């Protein structure tokens, strides 16, 4: 099975490209880390596969409508 065929099959099965599924998983992991840990934003970025914190911030904001720090402040309160 070639890489392109595998990506095509994933898209057919899940209705989204493989790349979008991976991005969603990375953002979900980042959200959990921001709420449940005291890791700094740059550490969360590295733990979720982003080598550049600015790129992580832009991507996080695009997926969640909030920057990571604001997301943590807003949603951590509901779990404490």
N, C-alpha and C positions, 0 to 999 in steps of 0.2 A: 504494500500500500504506500503510495507516494505521499509526500507531505501535502501537496496541493489537493490530492484526492481526499486525504483525511480532513483537511480544513473544509472542503466542500461538504463532506458528509456531516461534520459537526454543525455546519450552517443549516443543513437540511433538517437535522434532528432537533436543534434548539432554536431555530428561527433567527439566529444572530451569528455573525461571523465569530470565528474562534478568538480573534483579537479582542472583540467586545466582551466576550465571556471572561477572558483573562483579566481585562481591565475592571470589570465588575467585581470579580473575586478579590483583586488587589485593593479596591476601594472598601469593600466590606471588611477586609482584614485591617485596613487602616482605621476605619471607624471603631472597630472593637478595641484596637490598641489605644486610640485616643481617649476613649471613655474609661477603659478598665486599668490603664497603667499611667505612670508618671513619666514615661519616656518623652523626651523632647521631640518636637515636630521633625527635626532633621533626622533623628534616630528612627522615628516611625517611617519616614520616607525611605531610608536605607533598608529597613526591615521588610518593606513591601516592594522592593525592587527598583526604587528610584535612586539614581546616583546624583541627581540634581534636585535640591530642595525647592528651587523656584518652579521647576517643571511639576514637581509633586503638588505644590500649592495651587498652580493653575489647573491641573487635572482634578484635584480634590474639589476645588470650587466649582468646576464645570459639572461634576457628578453630584454634588451635594448642595449647591447654591450658597455655600458658606465656606470661608477659609478654615483650615484645620483648627487653628486656635479658638476661633469663635464656636466652631462645632463642639469642641471639647467643653468650653465654658457653658454652652447652652444645654448640652445633653448629659454631662456628668452630674449636674445637680439633680436630675431625676433619678439617679442610681445611688446617691449617697444618703 
